[in-house]
């Protein structure tokens, strides 16, 4: 996720995720989020953590579960 601390980027990412989840579910897809092992580089790990948090925020009100990997 580029610029993970930029509130504007976070809002755009959250909106895109929510839209994709809604479209997939409207077409009958089983939708889940997946948590991945953290990368060793701190900046990449932070970006992944922000992205996964935003995905969880979009998924929660939709009843979408997370699958740990």
PyMOL CGO cylinders between C-alpha atoms (Angstrom):
from pymol import cmd
from pymol.cgo import CYLINDER

trace = [
    CYLINDER, 0.00, 0.00, 0.00, 1.66, 3.26, -1.08, 0.3, 1, 1, 1, 1, 1, 1,
    CYLINDER, 1.66, 3.26, -1.08, 1.71, 6.07, 1.50, 0.3, 1, 1, 1, 1, 1, 1,
    CYLINDER, 1.71, 6.07, 1.50, 0.08, 4.01, 4.29, 0.3, 1, 1, 1, 1, 1, 1,
    CYLINDER, 0.08, 4.01, 4.29, -0.06, 6.96, 6.71, 0.3, 1, 1, 1, 1, 1, 1,
    CYLINDER, -0.06, 6.96, 6.71, -1.80, 9.37, 4.32, 0.3, 1, 1, 1, 1, 1, 1,
    CYLINDER, -1.80, 9.37, 4.32, -5.44, 9.75, 5.47, 0.3, 1, 1, 1, 1, 1, 1,
    CYLINDER, -5.44, 9.75, 5.47, -6.57, 10.43, 1.91, 0.3, 1, 1, 1, 1, 1, 1,
    CYLINDER, -6.57, 10.43, 1.91, -4.95, 7.24, 0.61, 0.3, 1, 1, 1, 1, 1, 1,
    CYLINDER, -4.95, 7.24, 0.61, -6.45, 5.29, 3.50, 0.3, 1, 1, 1, 1, 1, 1,
    CYLINDER, -6.45, 5.29, 3.50, -9.92, 6.62, 2.73, 0.3, 1, 1, 1, 1, 1, 1,
    CYLINDER, -9.92, 6.62, 2.73, -9.55, 5.78, -0.96, 0.3, 1, 1, 1, 1, 1, 1,
    CYLINDER, -9.55, 5.78, -0.96, -8.26, 2.27, -0.16, 0.3, 1, 1, 1, 1, 1, 1,
    CYLINDER, -8.26, 2.27, -0.16, -11.09, 1.66, 2.34, 0.3, 1, 1, 1, 1, 1, 1,
    CYLINDER, -11.09, 1.66, 2.34, -13.69, 2.82, -0.21, 0.3, 1, 1, 1, 1, 1, 1,
    CYLINDER, -13.69, 2.82, -0.21, -12.20, 0.67, -2.97, 0.3, 1, 1, 1, 1, 1, 1,
    CYLINDER, -12.20, 0.67, -2.97, -12.11, -2.41, -0.73, 0.3, 1, 1, 1, 1, 1, 1,
    CYLINDER, -12.11, -2.41, -0.73, -15.72, -1.88, 0.37, 0.3, 1, 1, 1, 1, 1, 1,
    CYLINDER, -15.72, -1.88, 0.37, -16.85, -1.49, -3.23, 0.3, 1, 1, 1, 1, 1, 1,
    CYLINDER, -16.85, -1.49, -3.23, -15.00, -4.62, -4.36, 0.3, 1, 1, 1, 1, 1, 1,
    CYLINDER, -15.00, -4.62, -4.36, -16.44, -6.62, -1.48, 0.3, 1, 1, 1, 1, 1, 1,
    CYLINDER, -16.44, -6.62, -1.48, -19.96, -5.44, -2.28, 0.3, 1, 1, 1, 1, 1, 1,
    CYLINDER, -19.96, -5.44, -2.28, -19.62, -6.18, -6.00, 0.3, 1, 1, 1, 1, 1, 1,
    CYLINDER, -19.62, -6.18, -6.00, -18.18, -9.64, -5.38, 0.3, 1, 1, 1, 1, 1, 1,
    CYLINDER, -18.18, -9.64, -5.38, -20.91, -10.53, -2.90, 0.3, 1, 1, 1, 1, 1, 1,
    CYLINDER, -20.91, -10.53, -2.90, -23.64, -9.20, -5.21, 0.3, 1, 1, 1, 1, 1, 1,
    CYLINDER, -23.64, -9.20, -5.21, -22.38, -11.65, -7.83, 0.3, 1, 1, 1, 1, 1, 1,
    CYLINDER, -22.38, -11.65, -7.83, -22.55, -14.58, -5.43, 0.3, 1, 1, 1, 1, 1, 1,
    CYLINDER, -22.55, -14.58, -5.43, -18.88, -14.82, -4.52, 0.3, 1, 1, 1, 1, 1, 1,
    CYLINDER, -18.88, -14.82, -4.52, -17.76, -16.07, -1.13, 0.3, 1, 1, 1, 1, 1, 1,
    CYLINDER, -17.76, -16.07, -1.13, -15.65, -13.17, 0.16, 0.3, 1, 1, 1, 1, 1, 1,
    CYLINDER, -15.65, -13.17, 0.16, -12.94, -13.41, 2.81, 0.3, 1, 1, 1, 1, 1, 1,
    CYLINDER, -12.94, -13.41, 2.81, -9.89, -11.42, 3.79, 0.3, 1, 1, 1, 1, 1, 1,
    CYLINDER, -9.89, -11.42, 3.79, -6.57, -13.16, 4.34, 0.3, 1, 1, 1, 1, 1, 1,
    CYLINDER, -6.57, -13.16, 4.34, -3.92, -12.23, 6.89, 0.3, 1, 1, 1, 1, 1, 1,
    CYLINDER, -3.92, -12.23, 6.89, -0.39, -12.86, 5.69, 0.3, 1, 1, 1, 1, 1, 1,
    CYLINDER, -0.39, -12.86, 5.69, 2.84, -13.37, 7.63, 0.3, 1, 1, 1, 1, 1, 1,
    CYLINDER, 2.84, -13.37, 7.63, 4.58, -10.06, 8.25, 0.3, 1, 1, 1, 1, 1, 1,
    CYLINDER, 4.58, -10.06, 8.25, 7.43, -9.15, 5.88, 0.3, 1, 1, 1, 1, 1, 1,
    CYLINDER, 7.43, -9.15, 5.88, 10.84, -8.62, 7.50, 0.3, 1, 1, 1, 1, 1, 1,
    CYLINDER, 10.84, -8.62, 7.50, 11.27, -5.01, 6.33, 0.3, 1, 1, 1, 1, 1, 1,
    CYLINDER, 11.27, -5.01, 6.33, 9.67, -2.60, 8.82, 0.3, 1, 1, 1, 1, 1, 1,
    CYLINDER, 9.67, -2.60, 8.82, 8.22, -0.22, 6.21, 0.3, 1, 1, 1, 1, 1, 1,
    CYLINDER, 8.22, -0.22, 6.21, 6.62, -3.09, 4.29, 0.3, 1, 1, 1, 1, 1, 1,
    CYLINDER, 6.62, -3.09, 4.29, 5.32, -4.60, 7.52, 0.3, 1, 1, 1, 1, 1, 1,
    CYLINDER, 5.32, -4.60, 7.52, 3.73, -1.27, 8.50, 0.3, 1, 1, 1, 1, 1, 1,
    CYLINDER, 3.73, -1.27, 8.50, 2.07, -0.91, 5.09, 0.3, 1, 1, 1, 1, 1, 1,
    CYLINDER, 2.07, -0.91, 5.09, 0.71, -4.46, 5.34, 0.3, 1, 1, 1, 1, 1, 1,
    CYLINDER, 0.71, -4.46, 5.34, -0.63, -3.83, 8.84, 0.3, 1, 1, 1, 1, 1, 1,
    CYLINDER, -0.63, -3.83, 8.84, -2.40, -0.64, 7.72, 0.3, 1, 1, 1, 1, 1, 1,
    CYLINDER, -2.40, -0.64, 7.72, -3.88, -2.38, 4.67, 0.3, 1, 1, 1, 1, 1, 1,
    CYLINDER, -3.88, -2.38, 4.67, -5.11, -5.32, 6.74, 0.3, 1, 1, 1, 1, 1, 1,
    CYLINDER, -5.11, -5.32, 6.74, -6.63, -2.98, 9.33, 0.3, 1, 1, 1, 1, 1, 1,
    CYLINDER, -6.63, -2.98, 9.33, -8.50, -1.09, 6.60, 0.3, 1, 1, 1, 1, 1, 1,
    CYLINDER, -8.50, -1.09, 6.60, -9.68, -4.38, 5.08, 0.3, 1, 1, 1, 1, 1, 1,
    CYLINDER, -9.68, -4.38, 5.08, -10.96, -5.49, 8.51, 0.3, 1, 1, 1, 1, 1, 1,
    CYLINDER, -10.96, -5.49, 8.51, -12.79, -2.19, 8.95, 0.3, 1, 1, 1, 1, 1, 1,
    CYLINDER, -12.79, -2.19, 8.95, -14.54, -2.65, 5.61, 0.3, 1, 1, 1, 1, 1, 1,
    CYLINDER, -14.54, -2.65, 5.61, -15.22, -6.35, 6.23, 0.3, 1, 1, 1, 1, 1, 1,
    CYLINDER, -15.22, -6.35, 6.23, -16.66, -6.15, 9.76, 0.3, 1, 1, 1, 1, 1, 1,
    CYLINDER, -16.66, -6.15, 9.76, -20.03, -4.50, 9.01, 0.3, 1, 1, 1, 1, 1, 1,
    CYLINDER, -20.03, -4.50, 9.01, -20.46, -6.86, 6.06, 0.3, 1, 1, 1, 1, 1, 1,
    CYLINDER, -20.46, -6.86, 6.06, -19.93, -10.01, 8.15, 0.3, 1, 1, 1, 1, 1, 1,
    CYLINDER, -19.93, -10.01, 8.15, -16.84, -10.95, 6.13, 0.3, 1, 1, 1, 1, 1, 1,
    CYLINDER, -16.84, -10.95, 6.13, -14.39, -13.22, 7.94, 0.3, 1, 1, 1, 1, 1, 1,
    CYLINDER, -14.39, -13.22, 7.94, -10.59, -13.23, 7.95, 0.3, 1, 1, 1, 1, 1, 1,
    CYLINDER, -10.59, -13.23, 7.95, -8.62, -16.36, 7.13, 0.3, 1, 1, 1, 1, 1, 1,
    CYLINDER, -8.62, -16.36, 7.13, -5.18, -16.52, 8.81, 0.3, 1, 1, 1, 1, 1, 1,
    CYLINDER, -5.18, -16.52, 8.81, -2.39, -17.88, 6.63, 0.3, 1, 1, 1, 1, 1, 1,
]
cmd.load_cgo(trace, "trace")
